[in-house]
């Protein structure tokens, strides 16, 4: 690929060595992606027997408790300090909505295909940022977005027997997730990452607790409770690993490695459900992954070029 060739020949890339901090960030991102893929795979399995709302409540409540136990002893009440409390709560509600769409999508889609579709969100953010924030977007990025869209079509296949009204869930999820990422990037300019995470998980925990009356079901199987517990723990660990990773390494450096979640998700789908994507879906997944990786590498090149220009 031309992008890979340019990357290898770029002077700032060939001379820069990965620092221990950057390597640690990459390792943390890979572990976070494994946690998220594990959480999605287990969620798909648990929701076969447990109501969706109950799974959402457990996921957010466990994350909120774990987050509080880890953060509050270190930060105290300062973690609650925010300049935009209602924006933080609104972001938490939007995250809860994306979680609902994700769980509904997982009920009808294999985990690998689901993860590939979700990973088109960063590319969609590129177009939304150009449209809503007035940011410059190169033609190459537009081509990458179109490529990921083609990959999505290869998975959902409009007009085929596999395409039904339920496909609206993953498509809505991509749009909602892109809006969530834009809002997150806007909040990150003034808010601390731990504060944002704290408000997000507790907003989800409170809202799902208020609705739990209509979604509670008695569970006598202890193994199901253990799996529900693991979903919450995996989500909490994954988010913490991601936060620490972005503190250690630049976003542009880490973005390409986030697409490893697709591979982990495909492995989870095979392990738990004995599912292997068919040839057309595999091509679509591959196209999305290639476009996403290319977009991440392009961001890395642009950020390093901007840093070099600033140094001069």
N, C-alpha and C positions, 0 to 999 in steps of 0.2 A: 504494500500500500504506500501511496505517496506520503501520507502522514507519518508513517513509521520511518520512512527514509529521511524526511525532513527532521524528524526528532533525533535520529542518530547523527545527522550532520550538523545539528544546531550547536554552536560553540559553547553556549552556556550549559547545555545538557552534557556534552562529552567531558567537560572539565569539572563539573560538579559531582562530588562524591556524596553518597547518602550518609548523613550523620546518624549516630545511634538514636537520637530523638526521632528522626524521620522514620527510621526502620521500626522503631517501637510503635509509632503511629500507624504504620502500615499493618503491623502484626495485630494491633488492637482492632483496626477496622475489619480485618479478615475474621477475627473471632466474633466481632459484633454481627457480621453478616451471617455467620454460622448460627448464632443465637436466634436471629430473626427468622432464618429458614427453618430452624427447629421449632420455633414458636408457631409459624404458619402451618407446618406439617402436623403438629400436635393439635392445633386448633381445628383443622379440617377433620381429624379423627374424632375429637371430643364432641364436636357439634353434631355428629351423627346420633348422639344419645342425650345431649344436654341442650337446653334452650339457648339461643344466641345471646339474649340479654344477660343471662346468668354467667355465661363465659366472659362477656365484656366486663361485667361487674367484678368478677374474680380477678381478671387480668389487671384492671385499673386499681382495685383496692390493694392487691398484693404489691403492685409497683409503688403505690403511694406510701404504704407502710415501710417497705424496704428503703425507698428514697428518704423518708423522714428519719429512719434509724441511722442512715449513713450521713446525711447532710446536716441535720440539726445539731449534733454534738460539735461539729466543726465550725458552723457559721452562726448558730443561734438564730435569733429572730431576724437577723440582717437578710436572710434568704427571702423574707417576705417583702422586703423593700422594693417597690417598683414604681416607675413614673407613669405606667399605663396599666393599672389593674384590670380595667374592663377589656382592654385589648388582649391582655394575657388570658383572661377568662374566655374571651371569644375565640382565641387561638386554641385553647383546650377543648372547647366545644366542637371546633372544626376538626381537630384531631380525633375526637370521639366519633364524629360522623364518618371520617375516612376509615376508622376501625370497623364500624358497622358495615360499610360497603365492602371492605376487605373480607370480612367473615362471610358475608352473603355471596361474594364472588367465589370464595374457596369451597362453598357447598356445591358449586356447579363446574368449577375448573380444576384441573390437576395443579399441583403446587408449582411445578416448574413453569408451566405456561402462565400461570397467574403472576409469578414473580417477574417473568420477562415483560409482561404487559405493564406492571407497576413501574418497572425501571425505565419506562419511556417518559416518566414524569419530569426528570431533570432536563431532558431535551425540550419538552413542552414549555418548561419554565423559560427557556431561552427565547422562544417566540413571544410569550406573555410579557417578559421583561422588555422586549423591544417595543411591543404595542402599548403597554401600560406605563412603563417607566422611561421610555424614550431612549433606551440603551441601543448602541450600535450592534448589529448582528451581521456577521459575514455571510457570504453566499454559501460557503462550505458548511457552516452550521445549519443553514436552512436545508441543504441537501441531506445532512445527517438526520434532521428531524423528519424529513420526508421518508428517508430510509427506514427509520424506526416505525413510522406509521404503516409502511408497506409490510414490515415484519409483523405488526399487530394484526393486520388484515389476514396474513397467512395463518395466524393462529385462530382467530375468531371466525373467519370465512363466511362473510355475509352471503346469504342465498343458499347456503348448504344446509344439510340436516343438522349439523353441529351448532348452527347459529340460531338462537332463539331470543325471546324477550329478556331472558336472564343475563344476556351479554351486556345489557345496559349497566349492570352493576360495576364490572371492571372498567368500563369506559368512563362512567361517572367518577369512579375512584381516581383515575388518572388525572382528570380535571381538578377534582377536589384536592388531591395530593399536591398538584402543581400550585394551586392557590395557597395551600398551607405552607409550602416552601417559600413562596414569595413573601408571605406574611412573616415567616420566621426570619428571613434575611433582613426584613425591615426592622423587626424588633431587636435583632442582634446588634444593631448600631448603638443602642442605648441601654440594653438590658444584659444582665449576666446570664450565662447559659444555665447555671444551676437554678437560678430563680425562675427562669422560663420553664425548665423541666419540672420544677416543684409545682408550679401553678397548673401545668398541663395535666399531670397525673392526678392531682387532687380535684381538678375540675371534672375529669372523667369519673373519678371515684364517687364524688357527690352526686352527679347527675344520674349515673347508673343506679346508685343506692335509692334515689327517689323513685326510680321506675321499676325497681326490683320486685315490687308487689305483683306486677303483671307478668313477670318472667321467671318467678321462682318455681323450682321443681325439686321434689324430694329425691335425693340420690343415696342409695343404700350401698352402692359399690365403692369401696375404699380406694380401689385403683383409679377410678374416675376422678375422685377428689384429688388424688396425688397428681394425676395428669393436669388437672385444672391448676393446681398449685405450681407445677412446673412451667405452665404457660406464663403465669405472672412473673415468676423468677427469671425465666429466659428473657422476657421483655425488659425487666429492670436491669439485668446484667448487660444486655445488648445496648441499651441507651447509655448506661454509665461508660461502657467501653468506647462508645462513639464520641461522647463528650470529651473524655480524656484524650482520645486519638486526635481530635481537632484542636486540642490545646497543645499537643506536642508537634503537630505537623500542619503545613498549609493545606487549605481545602483543596486547592487545585492538584496537589500531589496525591491526595487520598481518593479523589473522585473515581479514577479508573478502577481502583480495587473494590469499590462497592458493588460492581457488577459480578463479583464472585458469589453474591447471594443467589444468582440464577443457578449456578452449578450446585451449590449446597441444597437448594430447593429441589432440583431434579433428583439428587441423591436421596433426599427425604421422601419424595414421591415414590421412588423405586423401593425404598426400604420398608415403608409403611403400607403402601397400596399396590406394590408390584406394577407400577405404571412407568412406561417408557414412551415419550412423545413419538408420534408417527413422523414420517419423513418431512412432510410439509410443515408441521409444527416445529420440528427441529431446525429447519431452514429459517423459519420466522424468528425463533429464539436466537439463533446464531446471528441473524441480521441485526436484531435489536442490540445484542451484546457488542457486536463490532461497531455499530454506530455510537453506542454509549461510550465504549472505550476510546474511540476516535475523538469524541467530544471532550472527554476528560484529558486526553493527551494534548489536544489543541488548547484547552484552557491552561494546562501546565506550560506549554510553549509561550503562550501570550503573556502569562504572569511573569515568567522569567525574563522575557524580552522587555516588559514594562519596568521590571526591577533594574535591568541593565541600563536602560535609557535614563532612569532616575538617578543611577549612580554616576552617570556621565554628566 
